[in-house]
Amino acid sequence: MFLILFLFVHFFDSRKDNEKSSSPVASSIVLSDIKTRFALCSETCEIYIIGEAHNASKQAQSGIVFEVRLFDNEDHVADYLLLKQAKLRIAAQNSSKFRIRGETLLKPNEIKNVEVKAIRSTCY
């Protein structure tokens, strides 16, 4: 019985430690001035996103992963992209311009809205 209780407590305690080490990054990067452009290819549509990323933390950030949600004309998520900008480095409490590119099978007239947010980065 003691062994089960020990494993149970250890499991939940280790989950808390993992959450603490990975959670502050997503909230420290704020995006603004987002603009999108589409380019039709033979079977896909390329989406280009430019904007400004503000690092509100006291540590420099790099390797930012962006979550891009493409909404259709009925406001449903029609496609979902995870795009990494590996070369982007933002000094502590500073801003930087960024540009990312992805592909979707949707046509530009099928995309009503685009939402972009930073979900992960690495401190350096």
C-alpha positions as a LaTeX table, in Angstrom:
\begin{tabular}{lrrr}
\hline
Residue & $x$ (\AA) & $y$ (\AA) & $z$ (\AA) \\
\hline
Met1 & 0.00 & 0.00 & 0.00 \\
Phe2 & 2.82 & 2.38 & 0.89 \\
Leu3 & 4.48 & 1.67 & $-2.47$ \\
Ile4 & 1.31 & 2.60 & $-4.38$ \\
Leu5 & 0.96 & 5.83 & $-2.42$ \\
Phe6 & 4.64 & 6.67 & $-3.02$ \\
Leu7 & 4.34 & 6.09 & $-6.78$ \\
Phe8 & 1.14 & 8.14 & $-6.94$ \\
Val9 & 2.71 & 11.13 & $-5.13$ \\
His10 & 5.94 & 10.86 & $-7.14$ \\
Phe11 & 4.02 & 10.80 & $-10.45$ \\
Phe12 & 2.02 & 13.97 & $-9.70$ \\
Asp13 & 5.02 & 15.77 & $-8.21$ \\
Ser14 & 7.11 & 15.11 & $-11.34$ \\
Arg15 & 4.28 & 16.38 & $-13.57$ \\
Lys16 & 4.29 & 19.68 & $-11.65$ \\
Asp17 & 8.05 & 20.04 & $-12.18$ \\
Asn18 & 7.68 & 19.48 & $-15.93$ \\
Glu19 & 4.89 & 22.05 & $-16.17$ \\
Lys20 & 6.98 & 24.66 & $-14.36$ \\
Ser21 & 9.96 & 24.30 & $-16.70$ \\
Ser22 & 8.01 & 24.53 & $-19.95$ \\
Ser23 & 5.18 & 26.96 & $-19.26$ \\
Pro24 & 6.66 & 30.50 & $-19.02$ \\
Val25 & 7.90 & 30.67 & $-22.61$ \\
Ala26 & 4.56 & 30.70 & $-24.42$ \\
Ser27 & 3.21 & 33.62 & $-22.43$ \\
Ser28 & 6.40 & 35.70 & $-22.74$ \\
Ile29 & 6.22 & 36.10 & $-26.56$ \\
Val30 & 3.54 & 38.52 & $-27.77$ \\
Leu31 & 2.85 & 38.95 & $-31.49$ \\
Ser32 & 1.64 & 42.11 & $-33.22$ \\
Asp33 & 1.34 & 43.68 & $-36.69$ \\
Ile34 & 0.49 & 40.31 & $-38.27$ \\
Lys35 & 0.03 & 40.35 & $-42.04$ \\
Thr36 & $-0.63$ & 37.37 & $-44.30$ \\
Arg37 & $-0.15$ & 36.76 & $-48.00$ \\
Phe38 & $-1.14$ & 33.75 & $-50.10$ \\
Ala39 & 0.51 & 32.34 & $-53.22$ \\
Leu40 & $-1.18$ & 29.63 & $-55.25$ \\
Cys41 & 0.97 & 26.75 & $-56.41$ \\
Ser42 & $-0.11$ & 23.83 & $-58.59$ \\
Glu43 & $-1.80$ & 21.80 & $-55.83$ \\
Thr44 & $-1.17$ & 23.78 & $-52.65$ \\
Cys45 & $-1.40$ & 27.29 & $-51.36$ \\
Glu46 & 1.60 & 28.88 & $-49.67$ \\
Ile47 & 0.91 & 31.21 & $-46.77$ \\
Tyr48 & 3.44 & 33.86 & $-45.77$ \\
Ile49 & 3.09 & 35.51 & $-42.38$ \\
Ile50 & 5.07 & 38.53 & $-41.25$ \\
Gly51 & 4.82 & 40.40 & $-38.00$ \\
Glu52 & 6.61 & 41.53 & $-34.88$ \\
Ala53 & 7.42 & 39.37 & $-31.86$ \\
His54 & 7.87 & 41.01 & $-28.46$ \\
Asn55 & 9.83 & 39.11 & $-25.81$ \\
Ala56 & 8.49 & 40.21 & $-22.40$ \\
Ser57 & 10.72 & 37.84 & $-20.43$ \\
Lys58 & 14.07 & 38.58 & $-18.80$ \\
Gln59 & 15.77 & 35.90 & $-20.92$ \\
Ala60 & 16.58 & 35.94 & $-24.63$ \\
Gln61 & 14.45 & 33.57 & $-26.73$ \\
Ser62 & 15.12 & 31.62 & $-29.95$ \\
Gly63 & 13.69 & 28.69 & $-31.91$ \\
Ile64 & 10.16 & 30.03 & $-31.70$ \\
Val65 & 7.34 & 27.69 & $-32.75$ \\
Phe66 & 4.23 & 29.40 & $-34.14$ \\
Glu67 & 0.74 & 27.94 & $-34.12$ \\
Val68 & $-1.22$ & 29.05 & $-37.21$ \\
Arg69 & $-4.95$ & 28.39 & $-37.42$ \\
Leu70 & $-6.76$ & 28.90 & $-40.71$ \\
Phe71 & $-10.51$ & 29.48 & $-40.43$ \\
Asp72 & $-13.02$ & 28.86 & $-43.21$ \\
Asn73 & $-16.00$ & 31.04 & $-44.14$ \\
Glu74 & $-18.09$ & 29.44 & $-41.37$ \\
Asp75 & $-15.45$ & 30.25 & $-38.67$ \\
His76 & $-14.39$ & 26.61 & $-38.28$ \\
Val77 & $-10.71$ & 25.67 & $-38.07$ \\
Ala78 & $-10.06$ & 24.39 & $-41.57$ \\
Asp79 & $-6.31$ & 23.84 & $-41.23$ \\
Tyr80 & $-3.69$ & 23.98 & $-38.51$ \\
Leu81 & 0.04 & 24.56 & $-38.95$ \\
Leu82 & 3.02 & 24.46 & $-36.59$ \\
Leu83 & 5.84 & 26.52 & $-38.05$ \\
Lys84 & 9.27 & 27.00 & $-36.50$ \\
Gln85 & 11.47 & 30.03 & $-37.03$ \\
Ala86 & 14.80 & 28.61 & $-35.91$ \\
Lys87 & 16.96 & 31.64 & $-36.76$ \\
Leu88 & 14.82 & 34.21 & $-34.96$ \\
Arg89 & 16.49 & 35.38 & $-31.74$ \\
Ile90 & 14.88 & 38.00 & $-29.55$ \\
Ala91 & 16.85 & 39.65 & $-26.78$ \\
Ala92 & 15.31 & 39.95 & $-23.32$ \\
Gln93 & 12.54 & 42.55 & $-23.18$ \\
Asn94 & 13.02 & 43.40 & $-26.84$ \\
Ser95 & 11.22 & 43.01 & $-30.19$ \\
Ser96 & 12.07 & 41.59 & $-33.59$ \\
Lys97 & 10.38 & 41.23 & $-36.97$ \\
Phe98 & 9.68 & 37.70 & $-38.18$ \\
Arg99 & 8.55 & 35.91 & $-41.32$ \\
Ile100 & 7.29 & 32.34 & $-41.54$ \\
Arg101 & 5.98 & 30.26 & $-44.45$ \\
Gly102 & 3.70 & 27.26 & $-44.58$ \\
Glu103 & 1.57 & 25.26 & $-47.01$ \\
Thr104 & $-2.09$ & 24.33 & $-46.99$ \\
Leu105 & $-4.43$ & 22.51 & $-49.34$ \\
Leu106 & $-7.00$ & 25.29 & $-48.88$ \\
Lys107 & $-7.44$ & 27.92 & $-51.57$ \\
Pro108 & $-7.18$ & 31.61 & $-50.57$ \\
Asn109 & $-10.92$ & 32.18 & $-51.10$ \\
Glu110 & $-11.62$ & 29.37 & $-48.60$ \\
Ile111 & $-9.69$ & 31.13 & $-45.82$ \\
Lys112 & $-11.64$ & 33.80 & $-43.93$ \\
Asn113 & $-9.33$ & 34.42 & $-40.98$ \\
Val114 & $-5.83$ & 33.51 & $-39.78$ \\
Glu115 & $-4.76$ & 33.37 & $-36.12$ \\
Val116 & $-1.09$ & 33.19 & $-35.15$ \\
Lys117 & 0.48 & 32.75 & $-31.73$ \\
Ala118 & 3.85 & 31.71 & $-30.35$ \\
Ile119 & 3.54 & 28.48 & $-28.39$ \\
Arg120 & 7.13 & 27.47 & $-27.63$ \\
Ser121 & 10.68 & 28.80 & $-27.66$ \\
Thr122 & 14.09 & 28.15 & $-26.20$ \\
Cys123 & 15.94 & 30.36 & $-23.75$ \\
Tyr124 & 19.51 & 31.14 & $-24.69$ \\
\hline
\end{tabular}
